[in-house]
Amino acid sequence: MTHDAANDDDLDMAGDADPLLEVVLADALGPYLGALSPEEAEDYRRLLAIFITTHPASAPLYDRLRARPPVLSESGTVAREGAGEGEAPAEPGDGTFGGRR
């Protein structure tokens, strides 16, 4: 891919470091980093970042992921909107699956 990124000053996303976007880009480009030059990898990184954040098919999905609370670093109970309101949680080992009764 030959692209002169210096001509795209209006698309510079360097100041907007988003941890979610960084994880997505690392996951997408990881298998190809050994085959790409650093310049090519950066070009693909910029292209994917712009695509993910602006394309009509991917931007709504990306926005939904960003709206989610961060992933917990430890196990525990997480309240979900509209789930089990007013019900007592299932006791471990009561024979239910996922707290369903």
Rosetta silent file (secondary structure, phi, psi, omega in degrees, C-alpha in Angstrom):
SEQUENCE: MTHDAANDDDLDMAGDADPLLEVVLADALGPYLGALSPEEAEDYRRLLAIFITTHPASAPLYDRLRARPPVLSESGTVAREGAGEGEAPAEPGDGTFGGRR
SCORE:     score description
SCORE:     0.000 S_00000001
   1 L     0.000  122.100  179.101    0.000    0.000    0.000 S_00000001
   2 L  -112.825  113.579 -177.036    1.561    3.259   -1.049 S_00000001
   3 L  -147.721  132.396  179.069    0.043    6.282    0.595 S_00000001
   4 L   -91.196   96.447 -177.074    1.604    9.549    1.625 S_00000001
   5 H   -64.822  -19.994 -179.367    0.205   10.084    5.122 S_00000001
   6 H   -64.870  -21.481 -179.578    1.835   13.525    5.289 S_00000001
   7 H   -84.854   -2.935 -175.709   -0.893   14.840    2.961 S_00000001
   8 L  -110.726   53.543 -178.444   -3.693   13.856    5.349 S_00000001
   9 H   -61.421  -32.155 -178.239   -3.267   16.420    8.125 S_00000001
  10 H   -73.615  -13.629  179.933   -7.037   16.639    8.608 S_00000001
  11 H  -105.609   11.235 -179.193   -7.186   12.891    9.353 S_00000001
  12 L   -66.810  118.585 -177.537   -4.401   12.881   11.941 S_00000001
  13 L  -110.436   13.875 -174.487   -5.661   10.820   14.887 S_00000001
  14 L   -61.135  -33.403 -177.909   -2.420   10.753   16.890 S_00000001
  15 L   -79.393  -10.655 -175.908   -3.826   12.963   19.663 S_00000001
  16 L  -106.172   61.305 -179.063   -6.917   10.792   20.136 S_00000001
  17 L   -69.418  112.759 -179.607   -5.410    7.687   21.742 S_00000001
  18 L  -111.668  118.196 -177.569   -8.363    5.385   22.427 S_00000001
  19 H   -58.400  -37.699  178.979   -7.492    2.195   24.350 S_00000001
  20 H   -64.157  -45.607  179.163  -10.337    0.258   22.691 S_00000001
  21 H   -63.400  -38.851  178.478   -9.196    1.280   19.229 S_00000001
  22 H   -61.341  -41.417  179.281   -5.608    0.376   20.099 S_00000001
  23 H   -66.191  -43.949 -179.606   -6.679   -3.148   21.131 S_00000001
  24 H   -62.925  -44.799 -179.704   -8.762   -3.611   17.977 S_00000001
  25 H   -66.219  -41.294  178.304   -5.938   -2.407   15.738 S_00000001
  26 H   -62.962  -39.441  178.886   -3.344   -4.561   17.501 S_00000001
  27 H   -66.809  -41.745 -178.186   -5.605   -7.597   17.110 S_00000001
  28 H   -71.681  -39.816 -175.046   -6.245   -6.900   13.426 S_00000001
  29 H   -93.055  -15.661 -176.400   -2.667   -6.099   12.444 S_00000001
  30 H   -48.187  -49.294 -177.942   -0.819   -8.471   14.785 S_00000001
  31 H   -65.707  -16.756 -173.919   -0.564  -11.410   12.363 S_00000001
  32 H  -106.066   -4.065 -174.490    0.847   -9.170    9.615 S_00000001
  33 L   -61.787  -32.310  178.836    3.442   -7.121   11.508 S_00000001
  34 L   -72.451  -23.332 -177.461    6.275   -9.472   10.537 S_00000001
  35 L   -95.565  -15.470 -177.212    5.402   -9.183    6.843 S_00000001
  36 L  -103.419  146.436  171.926    4.868   -5.414    6.715 S_00000001
  37 L   -72.501  161.013  178.092    7.435   -2.662    6.873 S_00000001
  38 H   -56.964  -35.779  178.763    6.903   -0.163    9.714 S_00000001
  39 H   -67.370  -43.157  178.540    5.645    2.394    7.171 S_00000001
  40 H   -64.474  -42.734  179.090    3.148   -0.077    5.690 S_00000001
  41 H   -60.675  -41.205  178.757    1.950   -1.116    9.145 S_00000001
  42 H   -66.966  -38.680  176.769    1.383    2.539   10.071 S_00000001
  43 H   -61.869  -45.936  178.760   -0.506    3.145    6.809 S_00000001
  44 H   -65.450  -36.659  178.436   -2.782    0.165    7.486 S_00000001
  45 H   -61.076  -46.492  178.875   -3.202    1.277   11.089 S_00000001
  46 H   -63.703  -44.186 -179.835   -4.374    4.726    9.959 S_00000001
  47 H   -60.685  -47.827 -179.962   -6.681    3.244    7.311 S_00000001
  48 H   -64.551  -40.002  179.495   -8.293    0.834    9.775 S_00000001
  49 H   -62.120  -43.579  179.484   -8.660    3.523   12.456 S_00000001
  50 H   -67.082  -43.649  179.938  -10.435    5.833   10.009 S_00000001
  51 H   -60.978  -49.927 -175.947  -12.603    2.989    8.677 S_00000001
  52 H   -61.570  -37.819 -174.682  -13.615    1.726   12.121 S_00000001
  53 H   -90.563  -12.762 -175.233  -14.527    5.162   13.422 S_00000001
  54 H  -125.481  -22.416 -175.793  -16.238    6.633   10.332 S_00000001
  55 L   -69.012  139.089 -177.829  -17.705    3.932    8.058 S_00000001
  56 L   -59.188  -25.633  179.497  -21.512    3.623    8.309 S_00000001
  57 L   -83.156  -34.002 -174.412  -21.249   -0.140    8.922 S_00000001
  58 L  -100.251  -29.119 -176.498  -18.564   -0.085   11.606 S_00000001
  59 H   -59.219  -43.446  178.204  -18.967    3.266   13.408 S_00000001
  60 H   -63.557  -36.211  177.814  -22.232    2.322   15.214 S_00000001
  61 H   -66.677  -43.027  178.568  -20.673   -0.948   16.432 S_00000001
  62 H   -62.528  -42.679  178.602  -17.574    0.884   17.604 S_00000001
  63 H   -62.689  -38.746  177.958  -19.725    3.470   19.414 S_00000001
  64 H   -65.120  -39.761  177.817  -21.666    0.669   21.164 S_00000001
  65 H   -65.326  -39.977 -179.970  -18.413   -0.931   22.330 S_00000001
  66 H   -67.193  -29.060 -178.302  -17.140    2.394   23.647 S_00000001
  67 H   -76.160  -17.813  179.878  -20.384    2.938   25.563 S_00000001
  68 L   -69.967  151.456  175.126  -19.945   -0.332   27.488 S_00000001
  69 L   -67.021  155.526  179.974  -18.379   -0.211   30.928 S_00000001
  70 L   -61.450  153.885  179.242  -14.732   -1.277   31.040 S_00000001
  71 L   -67.142  133.667  179.104  -13.975   -4.960   31.401 S_00000001
  72 L   -71.334  144.216  179.992  -13.613   -5.974   35.019 S_00000001
  73 L   -88.326   -5.311  179.040  -10.219   -7.255   36.045 S_00000001
  74 L  -141.004  161.975  179.733  -11.705   -9.712   38.485 S_00000001
  75 L   -72.136  156.729  177.902  -14.737  -11.963   38.679 S_00000001
  76 L   164.350  178.536  179.751  -17.892  -10.810   40.328 S_00000001
  77 L   -85.638  133.191  179.013  -21.532   -9.951   39.899 S_00000001
  78 L  -120.928  125.447  178.499  -22.329   -7.281   37.332 S_00000001
  79 L   -72.894  134.566  177.130  -25.732   -5.609   37.273 S_00000001
  80 L  -115.449  143.597 -178.690  -27.367   -5.605   33.856 S_00000001
  81 L   -62.466  123.954  175.837  -30.069   -3.215   32.786 S_00000001
  82 L    76.840    5.258 -177.968  -33.503   -4.866   33.020 S_00000001
  83 L  -101.343  120.546  172.837  -32.205   -8.242   34.158 S_00000001
  84 L    64.581   30.168 -179.978  -33.692   -9.823   37.251 S_00000001
  85 L   -66.051  126.069  178.014  -35.187   -6.664   38.678 S_00000001
  86 L    82.736   -2.555  179.748  -36.898   -7.497   41.951 S_00000001
  87 L  -100.275  146.392  173.881  -35.746  -11.133   41.918 S_00000001
  88 L   -77.418  139.662  179.426  -33.425  -12.679   44.436 S_00000001
  89 L   -64.942  150.021  178.420  -30.256  -14.008   42.796 S_00000001
  90 L   -67.746  143.136  176.989  -29.955  -17.764   42.429 S_00000001
  91 L   -80.963  143.971  177.159  -27.862  -19.492   45.040 S_00000001
  92 L   -56.831  136.633  176.697  -24.816  -21.378   43.793 S_00000001
  93 L    79.310   14.493 -178.946  -25.599  -25.034   43.239 S_00000001
  94 L   -87.115    5.848  175.321  -29.395  -24.609   43.144 S_00000001
  95 L    87.030    5.873  178.555  -29.600  -26.381   39.779 S_00000001
  96 L   -97.249  157.872  177.716  -30.371  -23.342   37.672 S_00000001
  97 L  -106.297  119.468  178.912  -28.387  -22.207   34.701 S_00000001
  98 L    65.119   23.288  177.540  -27.376  -18.558   34.780 S_00000001
  99 L    81.174    9.869  178.820  -29.721  -17.789   37.651 S_00000001
 100 L   -80.169  143.375  178.755  -32.847  -18.713   35.662 S_00000001
 101 L  -121.107    0.000    0.000  -35.679  -20.262   37.595 S_00000001
